[in-house]
Amino acid sequence: MKFILLMVVVGVVLWMINSRGRKAVPPPSRPGQPPGGPSPMLACTRCGVHVPQPEAVTDSAGRPYCGVPHRDAGPGSA
């Protein structure tokens, strides 16, 4: 009888320790979600593809492009 009572007490203590440890862990953050909300989309001057403003490449006149090759090719249609 002592052995069963001891096992129950040990089980309850371990359960309490385990449940307390779970509450202390903060929820995981969501990867891939940019902080600060959405960014404006800009159309490439050459091909018209929309890219986020932080990823856009601009020329000296400030026109947005989807990448360096299109910026180097200049405005116009592909």
PyMOL CGO cylinders between C-alpha atoms (Angstrom):
from pymol import cmd
from pymol.cgo import CYLINDER

trace = [
    CYLINDER, 0.00, 0.00, 0.00, 2.87, 2.39, 0.80, 0.3, 1, 1, 1, 1, 1, 1,
    CYLINDER, 2.87, 2.39, 0.80, 4.38, 1.74, -2.62, 0.3, 1, 1, 1, 1, 1, 1,
    CYLINDER, 4.38, 1.74, -2.62, 1.15, 2.63, -4.48, 0.3, 1, 1, 1, 1, 1, 1,
    CYLINDER, 1.15, 2.63, -4.48, 0.66, 5.79, -2.40, 0.3, 1, 1, 1, 1, 1, 1,
    CYLINDER, 0.66, 5.79, -2.40, 4.28, 6.82, -3.04, 0.3, 1, 1, 1, 1, 1, 1,
    CYLINDER, 4.28, 6.82, -3.04, 3.85, 6.27, -6.81, 0.3, 1, 1, 1, 1, 1, 1,
    CYLINDER, 3.85, 6.27, -6.81, 0.68, 8.40, -6.84, 0.3, 1, 1, 1, 1, 1, 1,
    CYLINDER, 0.68, 8.40, -6.84, 2.39, 11.23, -4.94, 0.3, 1, 1, 1, 1, 1, 1,
    CYLINDER, 2.39, 11.23, -4.94, 5.43, 11.12, -7.23, 0.3, 1, 1, 1, 1, 1, 1,
    CYLINDER, 5.43, 11.12, -7.23, 3.15, 11.08, -10.30, 0.3, 1, 1, 1, 1, 1, 1,
    CYLINDER, 3.15, 11.08, -10.30, 1.19, 14.12, -9.09, 0.3, 1, 1, 1, 1, 1, 1,
    CYLINDER, 1.19, 14.12, -9.09, 4.40, 16.05, -8.31, 0.3, 1, 1, 1, 1, 1, 1,
    CYLINDER, 4.40, 16.05, -8.31, 5.85, 15.26, -11.75, 0.3, 1, 1, 1, 1, 1, 1,
    CYLINDER, 5.85, 15.26, -11.75, 2.58, 16.25, -13.44, 0.3, 1, 1, 1, 1, 1, 1,
    CYLINDER, 2.58, 16.25, -13.44, 2.55, 19.57, -11.58, 0.3, 1, 1, 1, 1, 1, 1,
    CYLINDER, 2.55, 19.57, -11.58, 6.16, 20.31, -12.50, 0.3, 1, 1, 1, 1, 1, 1,
    CYLINDER, 6.16, 20.31, -12.50, 5.55, 19.41, -16.14, 0.3, 1, 1, 1, 1, 1, 1,
    CYLINDER, 5.55, 19.41, -16.14, 2.38, 21.52, -16.43, 0.3, 1, 1, 1, 1, 1, 1,
    CYLINDER, 2.38, 21.52, -16.43, 4.06, 24.51, -14.78, 0.3, 1, 1, 1, 1, 1, 1,
    CYLINDER, 4.06, 24.51, -14.78, 6.96, 24.30, -17.28, 0.3, 1, 1, 1, 1, 1, 1,
    CYLINDER, 6.96, 24.30, -17.28, 4.63, 24.44, -20.28, 0.3, 1, 1, 1, 1, 1, 1,
    CYLINDER, 4.63, 24.44, -20.28, 2.97, 27.65, -19.13, 0.3, 1, 1, 1, 1, 1, 1,
    CYLINDER, 2.97, 27.65, -19.13, 6.33, 29.43, -18.80, 0.3, 1, 1, 1, 1, 1, 1,
    CYLINDER, 6.33, 29.43, -18.80, 7.23, 28.87, -22.47, 0.3, 1, 1, 1, 1, 1, 1,
    CYLINDER, 7.23, 28.87, -22.47, 6.05, 31.77, -24.66, 0.3, 1, 1, 1, 1, 1, 1,
    CYLINDER, 6.05, 31.77, -24.66, 4.15, 30.86, -27.83, 0.3, 1, 1, 1, 1, 1, 1,
    CYLINDER, 4.15, 30.86, -27.83, 6.39, 30.51, -30.89, 0.3, 1, 1, 1, 1, 1, 1,
    CYLINDER, 6.39, 30.51, -30.89, 6.60, 33.49, -33.18, 0.3, 1, 1, 1, 1, 1, 1,
    CYLINDER, 6.60, 33.49, -33.18, 5.29, 33.16, -36.71, 0.3, 1, 1, 1, 1, 1, 1,
    CYLINDER, 5.29, 33.16, -36.71, 8.22, 32.96, -39.12, 0.3, 1, 1, 1, 1, 1, 1,
    CYLINDER, 8.22, 32.96, -39.12, 8.01, 34.74, -42.44, 0.3, 1, 1, 1, 1, 1, 1,
    CYLINDER, 8.01, 34.74, -42.44, 5.69, 37.45, -41.23, 0.3, 1, 1, 1, 1, 1, 1,
    CYLINDER, 5.69, 37.45, -41.23, 7.36, 40.84, -41.78, 0.3, 1, 1, 1, 1, 1, 1,
    CYLINDER, 7.36, 40.84, -41.78, 7.24, 43.22, -38.84, 0.3, 1, 1, 1, 1, 1, 1,
    CYLINDER, 7.24, 43.22, -38.84, 5.50, 46.51, -39.43, 0.3, 1, 1, 1, 1, 1, 1,
    CYLINDER, 5.50, 46.51, -39.43, 2.77, 45.27, -41.75, 0.3, 1, 1, 1, 1, 1, 1,
    CYLINDER, 2.77, 45.27, -41.75, 2.60, 45.08, -45.53, 0.3, 1, 1, 1, 1, 1, 1,
    CYLINDER, 2.60, 45.08, -45.53, 4.81, 47.18, -47.78, 0.3, 1, 1, 1, 1, 1, 1,
    CYLINDER, 4.81, 47.18, -47.78, 3.62, 48.98, -50.91, 0.3, 1, 1, 1, 1, 1, 1,
    CYLINDER, 3.62, 48.98, -50.91, 3.98, 47.19, -54.24, 0.3, 1, 1, 1, 1, 1, 1,
    CYLINDER, 3.98, 47.19, -54.24, 5.68, 48.89, -57.20, 0.3, 1, 1, 1, 1, 1, 1,
    CYLINDER, 5.68, 48.89, -57.20, 5.42, 47.90, -60.86, 0.3, 1, 1, 1, 1, 1, 1,
    CYLINDER, 5.42, 47.90, -60.86, 8.66, 47.34, -62.76, 0.3, 1, 1, 1, 1, 1, 1,
    CYLINDER, 8.66, 47.34, -62.76, 9.11, 50.09, -65.35, 0.3, 1, 1, 1, 1, 1, 1,
    CYLINDER, 9.11, 50.09, -65.35, 10.39, 47.56, -67.90, 0.3, 1, 1, 1, 1, 1, 1,
    CYLINDER, 10.39, 47.56, -67.90, 8.11, 44.49, -67.57, 0.3, 1, 1, 1, 1, 1, 1,
    CYLINDER, 8.11, 44.49, -67.57, 5.31, 45.54, -65.21, 0.3, 1, 1, 1, 1, 1, 1,
    CYLINDER, 5.31, 45.54, -65.21, 5.92, 42.84, -62.58, 0.3, 1, 1, 1, 1, 1, 1,
    CYLINDER, 5.92, 42.84, -62.58, 4.93, 44.05, -59.12, 0.3, 1, 1, 1, 1, 1, 1,
    CYLINDER, 4.93, 44.05, -59.12, 7.59, 43.83, -56.40, 0.3, 1, 1, 1, 1, 1, 1,
    CYLINDER, 7.59, 43.83, -56.40, 7.57, 45.01, -52.76, 0.3, 1, 1, 1, 1, 1, 1,
    CYLINDER, 7.57, 45.01, -52.76, 9.06, 48.48, -52.36, 0.3, 1, 1, 1, 1, 1, 1,
    CYLINDER, 9.06, 48.48, -52.36, 12.00, 47.31, -50.19, 0.3, 1, 1, 1, 1, 1, 1,
    CYLINDER, 12.00, 47.31, -50.19, 13.00, 44.76, -52.88, 0.3, 1, 1, 1, 1, 1, 1,
    CYLINDER, 13.00, 44.76, -52.88, 12.67, 47.12, -55.86, 0.3, 1, 1, 1, 1, 1, 1,
    CYLINDER, 12.67, 47.12, -55.86, 15.80, 48.39, -57.61, 0.3, 1, 1, 1, 1, 1, 1,
    CYLINDER, 15.80, 48.39, -57.61, 15.67, 52.01, -58.74, 0.3, 1, 1, 1, 1, 1, 1,
    CYLINDER, 15.67, 52.01, -58.74, 17.59, 53.94, -61.34, 0.3, 1, 1, 1, 1, 1, 1,
    CYLINDER, 17.59, 53.94, -61.34, 18.97, 57.48, -61.04, 0.3, 1, 1, 1, 1, 1, 1,
    CYLINDER, 18.97, 57.48, -61.04, 15.57, 58.93, -61.95, 0.3, 1, 1, 1, 1, 1, 1,
    CYLINDER, 15.57, 58.93, -61.95, 13.89, 56.94, -59.16, 0.3, 1, 1, 1, 1, 1, 1,
    CYLINDER, 13.89, 56.94, -59.16, 11.98, 54.55, -61.47, 0.3, 1, 1, 1, 1, 1, 1,
    CYLINDER, 11.98, 54.55, -61.47, 11.38, 51.11, -59.90, 0.3, 1, 1, 1, 1, 1, 1,
    CYLINDER, 11.38, 51.11, -59.90, 12.59, 47.88, -61.52, 0.3, 1, 1, 1, 1, 1, 1,
    CYLINDER, 12.59, 47.88, -61.52, 12.21, 44.23, -60.53, 0.3, 1, 1, 1, 1, 1, 1,
    CYLINDER, 12.21, 44.23, -60.53, 15.94, 43.55, -60.76, 0.3, 1, 1, 1, 1, 1, 1,
    CYLINDER, 15.94, 43.55, -60.76, 19.33, 44.82, -61.85, 0.3, 1, 1, 1, 1, 1, 1,
    CYLINDER, 19.33, 44.82, -61.85, 19.13, 43.39, -65.43, 0.3, 1, 1, 1, 1, 1, 1,
    CYLINDER, 19.13, 43.39, -65.43, 15.92, 45.32, -66.12, 0.3, 1, 1, 1, 1, 1, 1,
    CYLINDER, 15.92, 45.32, -66.12, 17.34, 48.46, -64.53, 0.3, 1, 1, 1, 1, 1, 1,
    CYLINDER, 17.34, 48.46, -64.53, 20.42, 48.17, -66.76, 0.3, 1, 1, 1, 1, 1, 1,
    CYLINDER, 20.42, 48.17, -66.76, 18.22, 47.60, -69.85, 0.3, 1, 1, 1, 1, 1, 1,
    CYLINDER, 18.22, 47.60, -69.85, 16.30, 50.79, -69.14, 0.3, 1, 1, 1, 1, 1, 1,
    CYLINDER, 16.30, 50.79, -69.14, 12.61, 51.62, -69.52, 0.3, 1, 1, 1, 1, 1, 1,
    CYLINDER, 12.61, 51.62, -69.52, 10.53, 50.06, -72.25, 0.3, 1, 1, 1, 1, 1, 1,
    CYLINDER, 10.53, 50.06, -72.25, 8.96, 46.72, -73.05, 0.3, 1, 1, 1, 1, 1, 1,
    CYLINDER, 8.96, 46.72, -73.05, 10.92, 43.49, -73.08, 0.3, 1, 1, 1, 1, 1, 1,
]
cmd.load_cgo(trace, "trace")
